[in-house]
């Protein structure tokens, strides 16, 4: 089986949730939440993760509108992802992330935690859901 190392990203205007997967590509887990400051600062934090984890691909959640079109937010995410991909010299794959933040909030409710107090955790869980979707799709298409 081919080893895979990917980072799942839930890109927001203030924070970026980051998830990684085990080498087998079966399980995605939330790693960290990056507070967005400057693009250079973001890149240096990502570069560290990419080197530590030997990352081969960035999996970015795209917030489609409910009618399936790409709105303003999705285009901002694409623009950021393209810059990040160029800076890190890694390919990007997109995943429809329409309901991931909602799912992440539901998981927090199930854990009896308040979503409003755990925004960074929601971002991280959303990133893990995005990456897990990509891993599952990739596995089923083999």
Rosetta blueprint (number, residue, H / E / L):
1 X L
2 X L
3 X L
4 X L
5 X L
6 X E
7 X E
8 X E
9 X E
10 X E
11 X E
12 X L
13 X L
14 X L
15 X E
16 X E
17 X E
18 X E
19 X E
20 X E
21 X E
22 X L
23 X L
24 X L
25 X L
26 X L
27 X L
28 X E
29 X E
30 X E
31 X E
32 X E
33 X E
34 X E
35 X E
36 X L
37 X L
38 X L
39 X H
40 X H
41 X H
42 X H
43 X H
44 X H
45 X H
46 X H
47 X H
48 X H
49 X H
50 X H
51 X H
52 X H
53 X H
54 X L
55 X L
56 X L
57 X E
58 X E
59 X E
60 X E
61 X E
62 X E
63 X L
64 X L
65 X L
66 X L
67 X L
68 X L
69 X L
70 X L
71 X L
72 X H
73 X H
74 X H
75 X H
76 X H
77 X H
78 X H
79 X H
80 X H
81 X H
82 X H
83 X H
84 X H
85 X H
86 X H
87 X H
88 X H
89 X L
90 X L
91 X E
92 X E
93 X E
94 X E
95 X E
96 X E
97 X L
98 X L
99 X L
100 X H
101 X H
102 X H
103 X H
104 X H
105 X H
106 X H
107 X H
108 X H
109 X H
110 X H
111 X L
112 X L
113 X L
114 X L
115 X H
116 X H
117 X H
118 X L
119 X H
120 X H
121 X H
122 X H
123 X H
124 X H
125 X H
126 X H
127 X H
128 X H
129 X H
130 X H
131 X H
132 X H
133 X H
134 X H
135 X H
136 X H
137 X H
138 X H
139 X H
140 X H
141 X L
142 X L
